[in-house]
Amino acid sequence: MKAPAFAYARPRNLNEVFSLMAEHGDNAKLLAGGQTLNATLNMRLSEPGILVDLQAVPELKGLHIKGDVLHIGAMVTHTEIEDSPLVAQHMPLLRAAVPHIAHRAIRNLGTFGGSIAYGDPAAEWPTCLLALDGVVLARGPQGERRIPAQDFFTGLYSTELQEDEVIVACEIPLKSGKRAFAFDELARRHGDYAVVGVAMTADVQGNTLRDVRLAWLGAACQPLRSQRTEAVLEGQAMSEGLLAQALQCLKQELPTEADLTHSAATKSHLAGVMLKRAIKTLTQPQANPA
Ligand SMILES: Cc1cc2nc3c(=O)[nH]c(=O)nc-3n(C[C@H](O)[C@H](O)[C@H](O)COP(=O)(O)OP(=O)(O)OC[C@H]3O[C@@H](n4cnc5c(N)ncnc54)[C@H](O)[C@@H]3O)c2cc1C
């Protein structure tokens, strides 16, 4: 199918974006890389009167350290993250997750902000943002709001973002050198959305994990953490018994939902497999920074 006819605007700054949004209201749709939106237009799931292209808006670009956070402009592409030495050094979880996002041609166009705004429960960035205690910077006519990832994702493809707001960036706190990271997912084919995946971070001392963060993709109708399972693992020396307790807790805690190909029970089982792998990665000596 072909997209319905639409007008097109290419504003050169955020003020122009807000003027267009005010003028056209919910008839306007923001266009980032088009890697989700184009498909929904072609399938006529969405029929906006005008696309407001964000490509030429300088305020939405830039990937840099700002004080004690990594600042990721909304229009930073998946490829920029993949190729960034800054990300490899300071945010290895993002570097580990990015190859799982589709294929390079899609990563060249798709953006961090677009992925966060869309809030796909099986997408990698929303889950990483949760695991890393990230914050979404949303700007609208009333000014800028800082929304913790924990509060941003509210349901299936739904977020805290208001109709008149634009995501300008996300910020992720930099952590100490003791922090270790693991990302893993199961997909039917490489590049497909995850069936189930996990992003895990913790301070690792020997085989003990502290300040554990466990966030899931693909498991439920939104990206979410499993805080009771985190608590089981917190500050305890890793052992077969502790792992069994964590797996049991995860099974009870994670509200897995069936999709077209996998039952809730299968997802629950696969989440356990992912947890075991992530803990193994974290407690391997090479996972622990010096
Ligand atoms: C074949 C294929 C496979 C894919 N596989 C994966 C995968 O495995 N994992 C994964 O995570 N993604 C996958 N994607 C999606 C891809 O990662 C997209 O880049 C991502 O969904 C965001 O798209 P985009 O940045 O191009 O935004 P667009 O498609 O342009 O926009 C997406 C939505 O976000 C809104 N939006 C965009 N930017 C902003 C902003 N700054 N503020 C507010 N709203 C905004 C738009 O209005 C629209 O509603 C896949 C895509 C394709 C085509």
The ligand as a Gaussian input file, in Angstrom:
#p B3LYP/6-31G(d) Opt

LIG

0 1
 C       12.465000      -3.877000       9.437000
 C       12.585000      -3.118000      10.728000
 C       13.056000      -3.786000      11.853000
 C       13.173000      -3.105000      13.060000
 N       13.658000      -3.786000      14.138000
 C       13.806000      -3.131000      15.315000
 C       14.349000      -3.793000      16.453000
 O       14.723000      -4.963000      16.423000
 N       14.432000      -3.074000      17.599000
 C       14.045000      -1.748000      17.689000
 O       14.160000      -1.150000      18.745000
 N       13.559000      -1.116000      16.626000
 C       13.432000      -1.755000      15.444000
 N       12.950000      -1.075000      14.361000
 C       12.519000       0.330000      14.535000
 C       13.693000       1.288000      14.482000
 O       14.554000       1.086000      15.577000
 C       13.265000       2.755000      14.542000
 O       14.439000       3.476000      14.373000
 C       12.640000       3.254000      15.800000
 O       11.393000       2.638000      16.029000
 C       12.345000       4.757000      15.733000
 O       12.119000       5.170000      14.443000
 P       12.589000       6.582000      13.963000
 O       13.625000       7.150000      14.826000
 O       12.874000       6.465000      12.527000
 O       11.271000       7.467000      14.239000
 P       10.005000       7.701000      13.291000
 O        9.624000       6.433000      12.632000
 O       10.251000       8.872000      12.439000
 O        8.938000       8.088000      14.416000
 C        8.417000       7.119000      15.291000
 C        7.376000       7.774000      16.197000
 O        8.001000       8.619000      17.149000
 C        7.556000       9.982000      17.012000
 N        8.768000      10.797000      17.241000
 C        9.938000      10.676000      16.582000
 N       10.842000      11.521000      17.120000
 C       10.221000      12.180000      18.126000
 C       10.644000      13.173000      19.061000
 N       11.890000      13.664000      19.088000
 N        9.736000      13.626000      19.968000
 C        8.475000      13.133000      19.974000
 N        8.013000      12.197000      19.116000
 C        8.881000      11.724000      18.199000
 C        6.981000      10.073000      15.605000
 O        6.013000      11.085000      15.506000
 C        6.381000       8.684000      15.442000
 O        5.151000       8.607000      16.089000
 C       12.825000      -1.724000      13.143000
 C       12.377000      -1.054000      12.004000
 C       12.254000      -1.734000      10.809000
 C       11.780000      -0.968000       9.589000

